[in-house]
Amino acid sequence: MNEVGSGRLDEARAIAGRLLKLRPDLRASYARQNFPTKSVEWGDRMVAVLCEAGIPA
């Protein structure tokens, strides 16, 4: 998430690729369960950023 926010999309995608090799079943939507937030908007943003990095929704 930090890489995307910092504009380092290539690095974010490389990291996402490594994560998906370790956990092929990983989905961006899991962030809502693993990192609960008080704000729906922040949860939506987490999922969007992870998708932008290449993690499937």
C-alpha positions in Angstrom: 0.0 0.0 0.0 2.8 2.4 0.8 4.5 1.8 -2.5 1.4 2.7 -4.4 0.8 5.8 -2.3 4.3 6.9 -2.9 3.9 6.5 -6.7 6.2 3.5 -6.9 3.7 1.3 -8.8 6.3 -0.9 -10.5 7.7 -1.8 -7.0 4.2 -2.3 -5.7 3.4 -4.7 -8.5 6.6 -6.6 -7.9 5.8 -7.0 -4.3 2.3 -8.1 -5.1 3.6 -10.7 -7.5 5.8 -12.2 -4.8 2.9 -12.2 -2.4 0.7 -14.0 -4.9 3.4 -16.7 -5.4 3.4 -17.3 -1.7 -0.4 -17.1 -1.4 -2.1 -17.6 -4.7 -5.5 -17.4 -3.0 -4.8 -13.9 -1.6 -7.5 -11.3 -2.4 -7.5 -7.6 -1.8 -10.9 -7.9 -0.2 -9.3 -9.9 2.7 -7.8 -6.6 3.9 -11.2 -5.7 5.3 -11.1 -8.7 7.6 -7.4 -8.7 8.4 -7.2 -4.9 9.0 -10.6 -3.7 10.2 -11.1 0.0 10.1 -13.7 2.3 11.7 -14.3 4.0 8.3 -15.8 2.2 5.3 -14.0 4.7 3.1 -10.6 3.7 4.4 -11.5 0.0 3.9 -12.5 0.8 0.3 -9.2 2.7 -0.2 -7.2 -0.3 1.1 -8.9 -2.7 -1.3 -8.5 -0.2 -4.2 -4.8 0.3 -3.6 -4.1 -3.4 -3.3 -6.0 -4.0 -6.6 -3.9 -1.2 -8.2 -0.8 -3.1 -7.1 -2.1 -6.2 -8.8 -3.8 -8.2 -6.0 -7.1 -9.6 -7.3 -10.2 -8.1 -5.8 
